[in-house]
Amino acid sequence: MIPVLADAKIWLAAGVTDMRRGFNGLAAQTDQVLAGDPYSGHLFLFRGRRGDQIKVIWWDGQGACLFTKRLERGRFVWPAAREGKISLSRAQLAMLMEGIDWRMPQKKWQPSKVG
């Protein structure tokens, strides 16, 4: 899993991103389109047109990091918005990385057993 610092925010870039871009291209998109600082330590997530690949960029304090994941089957769940950014929690990030629909997770409630 990606190391997320306690004070780091997780931002998902709505819309489609050119997956040929590396850290520099995605950092420029973060700065210009998302109005975010790619060197802030926050995580910025991008998805390609087909939806089977995501890229995550962040600055870990020592250098630029780029993480890529491609699903062999299925697609990453992404918001319908065409532009802007959406904040995710750590739990939502974990679900997204596993290919789970993070937008409306179902918590299974079980009553406690009284003996």
Stockholm file with secondary structure:
# STOCKHOLM 1.0

chainA/1-115         MIPVLADAKIWLAAGVTDMRRGFNGLAAQTDQVLAGDPYSGHLFLFRGRRGDQIKVIWWDGQGACLFTKRLERGRFVWPAAREGKISLSRAQLAMLMEGIDWRMPQKKWQPSKVG
#=GR chainA/1-115 SS CCCCCTTCCEEEECSCCCTTCCHHHHHHHHHHTSCCCTTSSCEEEEECSSSSEEEEEEECSSSEEEEEEECSSSCCCCCSCSSSEEEECHHHHHHHHTTCCCSSCCCCCCCCCCC
#=GC SS_cons         CCCCCTTCCEEEECSCCCTTCCHHHHHHHHHHTSCCCTTSSCEEEEECSSSSEEEEEEECSSSEEEEEEECSSSCCCCCSCSSSEEEECHHHHHHHHTTCCCSSCCCCCCCCCCC
//
